[in-house]
Amino acid sequence: MDPWHPRDLRGYGRNPPHPRWPFGARIALQCVVNLEEGAERTILNGDDGSEDYLPELAGMRRRLGRRHYSAEGLFDYGARVGFWRLLRLFDERQIPFTAFASGRALELDPEAGAALGQLGHEVAGHGYRWIDYQDVDETTEREHIARTCRIIAETSGRQPVGWYTGRVSPNTRRLLVEQGGFLYDSDAYDDERPYWLTDGDRSHLVVPYSLVTNDIRYLLSPGCATAEDFFILLRDAFDMLRFEGRERPAMMSVGLHSRISGHPSRARAVARFLDYASGFDAVWFCRRQEIAEHWIAHFGQPHRDSSETP
């Protein structure tokens, strides 16, 4: 059995632990802004063509051996305009978030990393490149993790303590554990509360993410075409979790992308949702680092005797 990628259908079962969120919160609301622009597939990064995953151009196909200027422009908008619009929305409301930042994106746009650090947002690693690491060899991936950590530290002023690749390899989580310095990773979509993984005397915290309350719905779901659609999706999830939080508090992850929600018509949904959620008490707006630190402080770090049978 792979200790870093178990298939666990039981989880916490019928009676999940009460997380005891700060301030008696019913819900831990955690927003993520993904910074991937410039790290995607492109001839300029030595790839065989331009990115064709989650495009705004319906039916776009990668042009092998050539640049696709329209595809590049859609990503560039996120870095040039969308990121700064989302940053302002959160800054105006004094709501913290976690950035999942690809190393190459910050390498090309260090001003974004500096702004995140100055405003106190968490910057977690998101791979050096925004690619599928499934077939990337272990040596290269290890180097990419280390390089991304250096870039984040240089641009934001802080070493990352969290990680989310998105399209992981079988080695990703093990490499993070071996490198050390990480409190958690978020490469999981299987729960609404953090949980521990163990292997002998080593343990690792997972703070799950979501691809449902995530603005990729605009590109993947025909039923999410407008800001109103996305706002309703977020609002309904928030209402349900806050209602359940009277007895079983959990966390809600909201995933945003600069090149998607950074557009004016879609940014409106983000603004509306933040204002809506701010209108309730017992809501903890937080960074993923804070969730990890809270879980470690209240639920300890398990250690299993290496002599025990897995």
C-alpha positions in Angstrom: 0.0 0.0 0.0 1.2 3.5 -0.9 1.2 5.4 2.5 1.2 8.8 0.7 -1.7 8.0 -1.6 -4.1 5.8 0.3 -7.6 5.1 -1.0 -9.6 5.7 2.1 -13.3 5.7 1.6 -14.2 5.8 5.3 -12.3 9.0 6.3 -13.7 10.4 9.6 -16.9 8.4 9.1 -20.1 9.3 10.9 -18.6 11.4 13.6 -15.9 13.7 12.3 -13.8 15.5 14.9 -14.9 19.0 16.0 -12.1 21.2 14.6 -12.6 23.9 17.3 -11.9 26.7 14.9 -10.8 30.0 16.4 -13.5 32.4 17.7 -16.0 29.5 17.8 -16.4 29.7 14.0 -18.9 27.4 12.3 -16.9 27.5 9.1 -13.3 28.1 8.1 -13.5 30.0 4.8 -10.3 29.8 2.8 -9.8 31.4 -0.6 -7.0 30.5 -3.0 -5.8 32.6 -5.9 -3.8 30.5 -8.4 -0.8 32.2 -10.1 0.1 30.1 -13.1 0.5 32.6 -15.9 3.8 32.2 -17.7 4.3 28.7 -16.2 2.0 27.1 -18.7 3.0 25.2 -21.8 4.6 27.4 -24.4 7.4 27.4 -27.0 9.0 30.1 -24.9 9.3 27.6 -22.0 10.9 24.9 -24.3 7.6 23.0 -24.9 6.3 21.7 -28.2 3.4 24.1 -28.3 1.1 26.4 -26.4 -1.2 25.5 -23.6 -4.6 23.9 -24.5 -5.8 22.9 -21.0 -8.7 25.0 -19.6 -8.6 27.5 -22.4 -11.2 30.3 -23.2 -10.8 29.3 -26.8 -13.3 26.5 -27.4 -11.8 23.7 -29.4 -8.3 25.1 -29.4 -5.6 22.7 -30.4 -2.0 22.9 -29.6 0.1 24.2 -32.5 3.1 22.0 -32.5 6.3 23.8 -33.0 4.6 27.2 -33.1 3.5 29.9 -30.6 -0.3 30.4 -30.2 -0.4 34.1 -29.6 -4.1 34.1 -28.6 -3.5 31.4 -26.0 -0.6 33.3 -24.6 -2.6 36.5 -24.4 -5.4 34.8 -22.4 -2.8 33.8 -19.8 -1.0 37.1 -19.9 -4.2 39.0 -19.1 -4.3 37.1 -15.8 -0.8 38.4 -14.8 -1.2 41.9 -16.3 -4.7 42.7 -15.1 -6.6 39.9 -13.4 -4.3 39.3 -10.5 -4.2 42.9 -9.5 -8.0 43.2 -9.6 -8.4 40.2 -7.3 -5.7 41.5 -5.0 -7.6 44.8 -4.7 -10.9 43.0 -3.9 -9.3 41.1 -1.0 -7.2 44.1 0.2 -10.2 46.4 0.3 -12.1 43.9 2.5 -9.0 43.0 4.5 -9.5 39.3 3.8 -6.5 37.1 3.7 -6.0 34.4 1.1 -3.5 31.8 0.1 -1.8 32.0 -3.3 -0.9 28.8 -5.1 2.1 30.2 -7.1 4.0 28.4 -9.8 7.7 29.2 -9.6 8.1 30.1 -13.2 5.1 32.6 -12.9 6.8 34.5 -10.1 10.2 34.2 -11.9 8.6 36.2 -14.8 6.5 38.5 -12.5 8.4 39.0 -9.2 6.3 42.1 -8.5 3.3 39.8 -7.8 5.3 37.8 -5.2 6.5 41.0 -3.6 2.9 42.3 -3.3 1.7 39.1 -1.8 4.4 39.2 0.8 3.9 42.9 1.6 0.1 42.4 2.2 0.6 39.3 4.3 -1.0 36.7 2.1 0.4 33.2 2.2 2.3 32.0 -0.9 2.3 28.2 -1.3 4.2 26.3 -4.0 2.3 25.2 -7.1 5.0 23.5 -9.0 7.7 25.3 -11.0 5.7 24.8 -14.2 1.9 24.6 -14.6 2.1 21.2 -16.3 1.1 17.6 -15.6 3.9 16.1 -13.5 2.7 12.5 -14.0 5.5 11.7 -16.4 8.2 14.1 -15.1 11.2 12.2 -13.8 11.9 12.2 -10.0 15.2 14.1 -10.3 13.6 16.9 -12.3 10.6 17.2 -10.0 12.8 17.3 -6.9 14.8 20.2 -8.5 11.6 22.0 -9.5 10.3 21.8 -5.9 13.6 23.3 -4.6 13.7 26.0 -7.3 10.1 27.0 -6.6 10.8 27.3 -2.9 13.8 29.6 -3.6 11.8 31.8 -6.0 8.9 32.2 -3.5 11.3 33.1 -0.7 13.2 35.6 -2.9 10.1 37.3 -4.2 7.7 37.2 -1.2 10.2 37.2 1.6 9.0 34.0 3.1 9.7 30.3 2.6 6.5 28.4 1.5 5.1 26.0 4.1 2.3 24.7 1.8 2.2 23.0 -1.6 -0.3 22.2 -4.3 0.8 20.8 -7.6 -2.6 20.0 -9.0 -1.5 17.4 -11.5 0.8 15.3 -9.3 3.3 12.5 -10.0 3.5 9.4 -7.9 6.6 11.0 -6.3 5.3 14.5 -5.4 4.2 14.0 -1.8 7.1 11.8 -0.9 9.5 14.4 -2.3 7.8 17.1 -0.2 8.2 15.0 2.9 11.8 14.3 2.2 12.7 17.9 1.5 11.1 19.0 4.8 9.9 22.4 5.8 6.3 21.9 4.7 3.4 22.0 7.1 0.9 20.6 4.6 0.0 19.9 1.0 -3.4 20.4 -0.7 -3.3 17.8 -3.4 -6.5 16.1 -2.3 -10.2 16.7 -2.9 -11.5 14.0 -0.5 -12.6 15.8 2.6 -13.7 19.1 4.2 -11.3 18.8 7.2 -7.5 18.3 7.3 -6.1 14.8 8.0 -2.8 13.1 8.7 -0.9 10.5 6.6 1.8 8.4 8.2 4.6 6.2 7.1 6.7 4.7 9.9 7.9 7.6 12.0 7.0 10.2 9.4 3.7 12.0 9.2 2.3 14.6 6.8 -0.8 16.8 7.0 -3.2 17.2 4.1 -5.4 20.2 3.9 -7.9 19.3 1.1 -8.8 21.6 -1.8 -11.9 21.7 -4.0 -12.5 21.7 -7.7 -16.3 22.2 -7.2 -16.3 25.7 -5.5 -13.7 26.7 -8.0 -13.9 29.1 -11.0 -12.8 26.4 -13.4 -16.6 25.8 -13.5 -16.7 28.6 -16.0 -14.6 26.6 -18.4 -15.9 23.1 -17.6 -19.5 23.4 -16.8 -22.2 24.7 -19.3 -24.3 25.6 -16.3 -21.8 28.1 -15.0 -21.7 30.8 -17.6 -22.2 34.0 -15.6 -21.0 35.6 -12.4 -24.5 35.0 -11.0 -24.1 31.3 -11.6 -20.8 31.2 -9.8 -22.0 33.4 -6.9 -25.0 31.1 -6.4 -22.7 28.0 -6.4 -20.5 29.6 -3.7 -23.4 31.0 -1.7 -25.2 27.7 -1.5 -22.1 25.8 -0.4 -21.4 28.5 2.2 -25.0 28.4 3.5 -25.0 24.6 3.8 -21.6 24.4 5.5 -22.5 27.2 7.9 -25.8 25.5 8.8 -24.0 22.2 9.4 -21.4 24.0 11.4 -23.7 24.4 14.3 -22.6 20.8 15.2 -20.0 19.8 12.7 -17.8 22.8 11.6 -15.8 22.2 8.5 -13.7 24.2 6.0 -14.8 25.7 2.6 -12.2 26.1 -0.1 -12.8 28.6 -2.9 -10.5 28.4 -5.9 -9.8 31.4 -8.1 -7.6 32.1 -11.1 -6.3 35.5 -12.2 -7.0 34.8 -15.9 -10.6 33.5 -15.1 -12.1 35.4 -12.2 -9.8 38.4 -12.8 -12.1 39.5 -15.7 -14.6 42.3 -14.6 -17.8 40.3 -15.2 -16.5 37.4 -13.2 -14.7 39.4 -10.5 -18.1 40.7 -9.6 -19.0 37.2 -8.3 -16.0 37.2 -6.1 -16.8 40.6 -4.6 -20.5 39.6 -4.0 -19.5 36.4 -2.3 -16.9 38.0 0.0 -19.4 40.7 1.0 -22.1 38.0 1.5 -19.9 35.8 3.7 -18.7 38.8 5.7 -22.2 39.6 6.7 -22.3 36.5 9.0 -20.7 35.9 12.4 -18.9 32.8 13.3 -16.9 32.8 10.0 -13.1 32.4 10.1 -11.5 34.0 7.0 -8.0 32.4 7.0 -5.0 31.2 5.1 -4.3 27.5 4.6 -1.2 27.9 6.7 -3.3 29.0 9.6 -5.6 25.9 9.2 -2.6 23.7 9.2 -1.1 25.3 12.3 -4.4 25.1 14.1 -4.8 21.4 13.2 -1.3 20.6 14.4 -1.8 22.5 17.6 -5.2 20.9 18.5 -4.8 17.4 17.0 -1.1 16.7 17.3 1.2 15.1 14.9 0.8 11.3 14.9 3.8 9.0 14.9 3.5 5.3 14.3 6.1 2.9 15.5 8.0 1.7 12.4 7.8 -1.8 13.7 4.0 -1.8 13.4 2.5 -3.7 10.6 1.0 -1.3 8.0 
